[in-house]
Every structure is written in structure tokens, then in C-alpha cells.
Amino acid sequence: MYCSIPNLSKFPSKKTKPITKMEEVKMIESGFTTQLKSRIKDKIEGHPLWGSQCLLTDPTAVIDTHREYVRSGVDILITNTYQASIQGFKKYLNLDETQSFELIKQAVQNCHDAIAIEKSQKTIDHNKKHLIAGAIGSFGAYLADGSEYNGNYIDKYNIDYIRDWHRPRIQALVEGGVDIIAFETLPVQKEAEMLVQLVKEFPNVKAWLSFSGKDERHIAHGEEFQQAALKCWSLNPDQLIAIGVNCTESRISTELLSTLVGKNVPMIVYPNAGQIWDGKNKVWKTPENIESVDQLVEKWCDMGVKYIGGCCGTTMETRRFMRKVIDEYNARSKSSTN
């Protein structure tokens, strides 16, 4: 079932349009569960599947949440599949393998439906072009034991096993028609290196890669961010459109990204609101002296970051502010080049 790879050349190839500093900054959909949970009666945070269970249990809520993001002005939607996997759906939703595969594909259609509804209701510009990114979280997110926040699972599982676990979920998203594969919140370099090489099996799709940070220099498992990012970029520069940080506090995200400035690597950032998820006790913890995401949007643009959003805990008000700052930055950049 998972051997055929369709021809999905929707995203312009690096050969026809290389990424440069003249390209507009894009706003991405992110922090999906934060918005989704307001529409769901049952608690979804802490569930092994988190929000991805709603692809089956409440698809209307999923589509309506995507619609909210579309109205906020995002350029790139991200599927509700961060915790989705064939094995996870079989285990926690009692689906068979084919049903699980098709449910992941349906997540892409949910994004298309949300865009179509908003255009039909004339809440957005009918000519606006949206891209869809397929969310792929780490193997640790499937384990639901807190190890996605430190990457320690990499020492317990064979990397070939993890590769085989990831492959069908990527293929489902590609068959569903995504433009980009979003490898996100990755805590460990070894898995990230494997993923950027695995996506070569799907040559007609682009990808971005974002790590979760431990501190101003290191990703969650302890490897140096700059070294991990540059190594991953070198492994697949033709398909990767950006490397960066997500679901990490804003100040740390900014410090990590600063190590890539001048390295000719396109950057992406979508920090969380500063809270830290306690995977053991399954609760959010709020540290003191958190720097607001709002305060840093213009700085990220000036640093050369090309894809910006807000992860867990960030609000639609923050996104509307982001849209305003990004639009103003893009307008200034355009006028300065004319």
C-alpha cells in the first residue's frame, strides 16, 4: 500500500526559484491545539493523540479551527497531524491500517475545505494562494511519556525502526496533496538527520525542519543547535525550505536562530507562549520573566526569518498582530527594492 509515490509538484522547485532575502515573509498556522480545545468538550491535552484524535471524533471542529486561522491571515496552513500515526490511530482509535492511513490523508482535505469555505463566504481575498504543510512530530510524541521534550527515546529505539514508523505518515500526507512536510518540535539531531534524508523518497514535496530548544545554544536532547541545523541543511538543501525552532520560549528561540544568521540557511520560527509542558504530570508550567512573542516579530523579520508563527499558548490576537507587522515589513522591503 505504501510503495507508490505520486507526482505532486505543487511547490516550486529550488532550481526554478531559489529562496533569497527578497522573498516575502510568510505567516504560518501553528499552535493548533490551543485553538481547537476551545471547541471540544472533552479534554484533549494529555491524551496520547492530543488534537489529532479529533480528525475522527470531531472533524467539524478541526475544519472550523482551520477556518479561524485562515481568517487571521495565515499564508500556510498546517495539518492537525503532529501526533497522528498509523500505529497511534490503530491503538487509540481502534482503526485498521487502511483507515488510519486515510484519516491522515483526510487532514489535508480539512485544510482545503477550510480555505474553500472562507473564500465562498468572502471573508478572505479569493485570489490569495495558500500552501498546506503536513505536520510530522517526533517519535517521542507517539510514546506520550514526556520523552519528546528531551529526546531520550533515541537511545532506546533503533533508528531504522523509527524511520519505518515515520514513512507511512509522510506518504499519507504526500498522497493527500501537501505542498510541504513540516518536521516540527524535534528534540534530537539523529532523528532530524534521518527525516531530512527520508523525505528524499518523496522528491516532489518540500520540507521544513524545526527543533525544540533546551537553552540558548542547545536543542532539547543536548546537541548544539547550530551544528545540528547546518548538518541537516547540508543533507538535503534541495528540498528544505527552512530550518529553525518551534514550541520553545521566544527569547531562547531568538538566541538559537541568531547562530544561523549569515549562514545562508532560510529560517523559520514559531515559539510558544513561554509555558513549559510537564510531560510527567501532564500540566503546563509558567516560568517567570517570559518575553512576549509579540515583541519579537519585527526583530525576526530583520534577522532574515522567512516563516513566522506562534505555537502552544499563543492567541489569535497575537496572530493578528503578527500579520500586521509582517505586512508592514513586506511592504517596506518591496518599496526599498523598487
Long-range contacts (C-beta under 8 A, 24 or more apart in sequence): 1-97, 1-98, 1-101, 2-101, 2-167, 2-168, 2-171, 5-171, 5-174, 5-201, 5-202, 5-203, 5-204, 6-174, 6-175, 6-204, 7-204, 8-174, 8-177, 8-178, 8-204, 8-205, 9-204, 10-177, 10-179, 11-131, 11-179, 11-180, 11-205, 11-206, 13-238, 14-237, 14-238, 14-239, 19-241, 19-242, 19-266, 19-306, 21-304, 22-333, 22-337, 23-306, 24-330, 24-333, 24-334, 25-301, 25-305, 25-306, 25-307, 25-308, 25-326, 25-329, 25-330, 26-75, 26-76, 26-306, 26-307, 26-308, 26-326, 27-73, 27-74, 27-75, 27-76, 27-308, 27-309, 27-319, 27-322, 27-323, 27-326, 28-74, 28-75, 28-76, 28-78, 28-133, 28-268, 28-270, 28-307, 28-308, 28-309, 29-66, 29-69, 29-74, 29-76, 29-77, 29-78, 29-309, 30-78, 30-246, 30-270, 30-309, 30-310, 30-311, 30-314, 31-270, 31-272, 31-309, 31-310, 31-311, 31-312, 31-313, 31-314, 32-65, 32-69, 32-78, 32-80, 32-82, 33-312, 34-312, 34-313, 34-314, 34-315, 35-65, 35-68, 35-69, 35-316, 36-61, 36-62, 36-65, 36-80, 39-64, 39-65, 45-282, 45-284, 46-282, 47-92, 48-83, 48-88, 48-91, 48-92, 48-142, 48-144, 49-83, 49-84, 49-88, 49-89, 49-92, 49-93, 50-82, 50-83, 51-80, 51-82, 51-83, 52-80, 52-81, 52-82, 52-83, 52-84, 52-88, 52-107, 53-92, 53-93, 54-80, 55-80, 55-81, 55-84, 55-103, 55-104, 55-106, 55-107, 55-110, 56-89, 56-93, 56-95, 56-103, 59-106, 59-110, 62-107, 62-110, 63-110, 63-113, 63-114, 63-117, 64-114, 66-110, 66-111, 66-113, 66-114, 66-115, 67-114, 67-117, 67-118, 68-316, 69-114, 69-319, 70-114, 70-115, 70-118, 70-123, 70-124, 70-130, 71-118, 71-123, 71-124, 72-316, 72-319, 72-320, 72-323, 73-124, 73-319, 73-320, 73-323, 74-130, 74-309, 74-319, 75-130, 75-131, 76-130, 76-131, 76-132, 76-133, 76-180, 76-307, 77-111, 77-114, 77-115, 77-130, 77-131, 77-132, 77-133, 78-132, 78-133, 78-134, 78-135, 78-182, 79-107, 79-108, 79-110, 79-111, 79-132, 79-133, 79-134, 79-135, 79-173, 79-176, 79-178, 80-107, 80-110, 80-135, 81-107, 81-134, 81-135, 81-136, 81-169, 81-173, 82-135, 82-136, 82-137, 82-141, 82-184, 82-185, 83-137, 83-141, 83-142, 83-144, 84-135, 84-169, 85-142, 85-165, 85-169, 86-168, 86-169, 86-172, 87-142, 87-165, 88-142, 101-168, 101-172, 102-172, 104-169, 104-172, 104-173, 104-176, 105-172, 105-173, 105-175, 105-176, 106-176, 107-134, 107-173, 107-176, 108-132, 108-134, 108-173, 108-176, 108-177, 108-178, 109-176, 112-177, 131-179, 131-180, 132-177, 132-178, 132-179, 132-180, 133-178, 133-179, 133-180, 133-181, 133-182, 133-208, 134-170, 134-173, 134-174, 134-176, 134-178, 134-180, 134-181, 134-182, 135-182, 135-184, 136-166, 136-169, 136-170, 136-173, 136-181, 136-182, 136-183, 136-184, 136-195, 137-184, 137-185, 138-185, 138-186, 138-187, 138-188, 138-191, 139-165, 139-166, 139-191, 140-187, 141-185, 145-279, 146-278, 146-279, 146-280, 147-279, 148-185, 148-187, 148-279, 149-187, 149-212, 149-220, 149-277, 149-279, 150-187, 150-220, 150-221, 151-187, 151-188, 151-191, 151-219, 151-220, 151-221, 151-222, 152-221, 154-188, 154-190, 154-191, 154-221, 159-190, 159-191, 159-194, 162-191, 162-194, 163-194, 163-198, 166-194, 166-195, 166-198, 167-198, 167-201, 170-198, 170-199, 170-202, 171-202, 174-202, 174-204, 174-205, 178-205, 179-205, 179-206, 180-205, 180-206, 180-207, 180-208, 180-241, 181-205, 181-206, 181-207, 181-208, 182-207, 182-208, 182-210, 183-207, 183-208, 183-209, 183-210, 184-208, 184-209, 184-210, 184-246, 184-247, 185-210, 185-211, 185-212, 185-246, 185-247, 185-311, 186-210, 186-211, 186-212, 186-219, 187-211, 187-212, 187-219, 187-220, 187-221, 188-219, 188-220, 188-221, 188-223, 189-219, 189-221, 189-223, 189-227, 189-228, 189-231, 189-232, 192-228, 192-232, 193-231, 193-232, 193-235, 196-232, 196-235, 196-236, 196-239, 196-240, 197-235, 197-236, 199-236, 199-239, 200-236, 200-239, 203-239, 205-239, 206-239, 206-240, 206-241, 207-236, 207-239, 207-240, 207-241, 208-240, 208-241, 208-242, 208-243, 208-244, 208-268, 208-307, 209-240, 209-242, 209-243, 209-244, 210-243, 210-244, 210-245, 210-246, 210-268, 210-269, 210-270, 211-244, 211-245, 211-246, 211-248, 211-256, 212-245, 212-246, 212-247, 212-248, 213-245, 213-248, 213-249, 213-252, 213-253, 213-256, 215-252, 216-252, 216-255, 216-256, 217-255, 217-256, 217-259, 225-256, 225-259, 226-256, 226-259, 226-260, 226-263, 229-259, 229-260, 229-265, 230-260, 230-263, 230-265, 233-265, 240-266, 241-266, 241-307, 242-266, 242-267, 242-268, 242-306, 242-307, 243-267, 243-268, 244-268, 244-269, 244-305, 244-307, 245-269, 245-271, 246-270, 246-271, 246-272, 246-309, 246-311, 247-271, 247-272, 247-311, 247-312, 248-272, 248-311, 249-274, 249-276, 249-287, 249-290, 249-291, 250-274, 250-290, 250-291, 250-292, 250-293, 250-295, 250-296, 251-290, 251-291, 254-296, 254-299, 254-300, 254-303, 257-300, 257-303, 257-305, 258-303, 261-303, 261-304, 266-304, 266-306, 266-307, 267-303, 267-304, 267-305, 267-306, 267-307, 268-305, 268-306, 268-307, 268-308, 269-300, 269-305, 269-307, 269-308, 269-309, 270-307, 270-308, 270-309, 270-310, 270-311, 271-296, 271-310, 271-311, 271-314, 272-310, 272-311, 272-312, 272-313, 272-314, 273-310, 273-311, 273-312, 273-313, 273-314, 273-315, 274-313, 275-312, 275-313, 277-312, 284-313, 293-318, 293-322, 294-318, 294-321, 294-322, 297-321, 297-322, 297-325, 297-326, 298-325, 298-329, 301-325, 301-326, 301-329
